Amino acid sequence: MHLINFLCHDVIVAISFIACILGLILLRDNSKQENNEAEITERILFRMSFSYWLVYCIAFGIQKIVLPYWEAIHTTLKITTALSYFLTFSCIVSLPLHKLAVRQVEE
């Protein structure tokens, strides 16, 4: 049962890796210029959350590949995954807070 949970988590991380790449492709800069500062900030927050999660997925995948006796690399990858996880969380929390702040300024 414990092994199945790890395999499910690995599959979910692999799927979210592909989803992050697709999300970043959808959010790429087109030639259109946005005049609204709130929309620009929201787009940047979305890009940051996708980018940080992409770093998490890559570091998590490398952790699975790296040989166990490379302790220094393994520790660095654990720190990287933790930081990118928390940065992703902070960007996701910032999105609704930003919308709330913009709404209050408009009123």
Secondary structure as GFF3:
##gff-version 3
##sequence-region A 1 107
A	DSSP	alpha_helix	2	26	.	.	.	ID=ss1
A	DSSP	alpha_helix	37	65	.	.	.	ID=ss2
A	DSSP	alpha_helix	71	106	.	.	.	ID=ss3
###
